[in-house]
Amino acid sequence: MLPPLSVVIPAYNEQERLPASLEKVAAFLNEQVDGPSEILVVDDGSTDGTFESARRAGAGLENEQLRVTVLDNGRNRGKGYSVRNGISQSRYPWVLFTDADLSAPIEECPKLFAAVQEQGYDVAIGSRAVDRSLIGVHQSLFREAMGRVFNLAVRIGVGLPFKDTQCGFKLFSEKAARDIFSRQLLEGFGFDVEVLYLAKKLGYPAAEVPVRWDDCEGTKVRMFSGVDAFIDILRVRANDWTGKYRK
C-alpha cells in the first residue's frame, strides 16, 4: 500500500478526456493508498468545458478518503504554472503530477515509490528512454528524434544526467516539492528541466524509473512549445547565474 498521496493533473481543453482519466486515478487511489488521498485538477484557462467537466466528474468520485479539487488559473498560463499551482495547494506527504491523458498509466505509480524507498530519494521521475520496450504507442519519428536532440541539449546546457526529463509523471516528497516549486519560475513545457535542475541544486537526487507509456492522440504540445522548451534550457542557466533561485 502507498502512503497518503496528492495527484496533480494540469489540464487544458480536456473536457472529453478528463472524466475517464479521473475515474481511473480515483479507482487507483481508493485501492492502493493507505489513508487519505486527493486529486487536484488545474484548469489552465481552457476554452471548452474542462472546468465544469472536471467538477462534475470529481463530485461523483469523492468519498471519506478521497477529495477532488478543481483549480482555475483564470487564463492560460502554461503547464509549469499549472503544476506549481496544484502542488502549492496539495496536502499530503507525497505528490505526483501526471498528464491528463494518462499516457503513463497511473498504475505505474508504485514503481516510483519503490525507487524512492529503495534509494532513499525524495524525487522519482518516470522515463520513456531507460527502457523503450515499455512504450506501447510511439510518437512520430520526428518527435522521437527531437526528443533525443532535446535530451542532448539538456545534458550540455544544464548538466542533468537523465535520459528523459520530459515525461509528465513525477513524484516528490512534500519537503522536496515545497523546496523546489517555491523557486520554480518557468511556466511552459521547459519547466521539467528547471524542476530537475533545482532538485539537483538543492540536494534532492532523483531516481529515473522506466515506465509504460503510450502516445495519445490530441496532445496539447505543439511545435512552437517544443522550440520554446529549448530556449528554456538557457533561461534556467540565466536564472541561476542571476540569483533568481535564491530564497
Secondary structure, DSSP 4 states (H G I P E B T S, - for coil): -BPSEEEEEEESS-TTTHHHHHHHHHHHHHHHBSS-EEEEEEE-S-SSSHHHHHHHHHHTT--SSEEEEEEE-SS---HHHHHHHHHHT--SSEEEEE-TT-SS-GGGHHHHHHHHHHHT-SEEEEESSS-GGGEEEPPPHHHHHHHHHHHHHHHHHH----S-S--SEEEEEHHHHHHHHTT----STTHHHHHHHHHHHTT--EEEEE--EE--TT----HHHHHHHHHHHHHHHHHHHTTTT--
